């Protein structure tokens, strides 16, 4: 005989199976890690300006360095580990762009040589 669940029983069942939300902790990790990436970027920008580049050239060089670093760390399987810890904090900065470009390429690499 099949037992029909009431709404109350179903809600209780869902509560027992649903993991607790760590919203505050996740937001804090994302804020701090994204901030650290931005501070690193600002440090690089400041160094390029100190070395004589104008603001636009320094910004371009900083973007190139950060994209390269994100791609390199993704290729070395380090960026995904940082992203797992930091969550959205790694998506927003430009390094997240590099990760989103390199990750599918690494996935496709396992399929062998691409022809065409």
Phi, psi and omega in degrees: 000133183272132179263125177274131179278142172277167178301321181294316178297320179296315179299320177295318179298316180297318179299324181287334183265341184275128178291152179291141179281136177248051187302309183297314180298315180296319178296319180296315178299316181296317181296312183292314182292319175297321177296320179296317178299318180292323177295319177299316178298318179293323177298314179299316178301314180298319179296317178298321178294321178297327180278005172106000178282146175286173187301316182293315180294321178295320178295319178295313180297321179297316179299318180297315180298315182292321177295316178299315180298317178297319179293316179297313180295327176292316179297329179272004180063030177263318183299318178300326178291320176296316181295325179296321178285313191273340180065229185295345180296340179261352181276320188291312181295169183298337178295331176295326176298313180299317179298319182290338178274318185282324183305311179296328178295320178293323178296317182291332180302327181290344181276352179102192183292138179265125179246131175103000000 
